[in-house]
Each structure stands twice: as C-alpha cells, then as structure tokens.
C-alpha cells in the first residue's frame, strides 16, 4: 500500500514537472514569435515611412522641374549631382 502511494505521488510529481516544462517551452516559443513579429512590423513601418518621404520629395522635385520648364528654361538632368 505504501509503495503504491509513493509510486502514485511520484507519477503525479513527474506529470506536473512535464507540464511545467512544456508550458515554459510553449511560452518561450510564443515570446520569440511575438518578438520577431513586432520587430519586423516596426521595420516595415519604418521603411513605409521612408518610402512616403521619398515619394513626397520626388513630387516636390517634379513640381520644381515643371515650374522651371514653364518659365522657358529647358531642364538639363545632367547638370544635377548624382545621388550618393
């Protein structure tokens, strides 16, 4: 009887240990996935903001070129410095 009680207690303790370790692994993987997701999301947002800024700057340059051309001057793209 005592041996059966000790064996049952050991089985329950082992089951809890497996459950706790398994939960730790699941939470660790979930944390890693969320970290990667948010990190990539922030990088994509940053790139999107950069693209928006470049689009606005391009529109301003095109507007200036059109204004210069409307004043009668021919625009020479070769006179601009090459972008670095």
Phi, psi and omega in degrees: 000313180296320179297319179296321179293318178295318180295318179294319178296319179295321178296317179295318180295318178295320179297318178295321179297315178297318180297317181292316179295317178299317178296322177297318178295315180299315180294323178295315179295317179299317178297319178296316180297316180294321178298313180297316181299311181291324178297313179293323178298318179293322179294319179295319178298319179296319178293323178297317177298319180296318178297319178298316179298316180295323178296318178296317179296321178296318179297320178295319179295318179297322178296317179295319179298316179298320179296316178297317180294325180290337177280359175104351180272137176277135182275130179248105182294337181290344181278350180279146175291146179288142181292142181267000000 
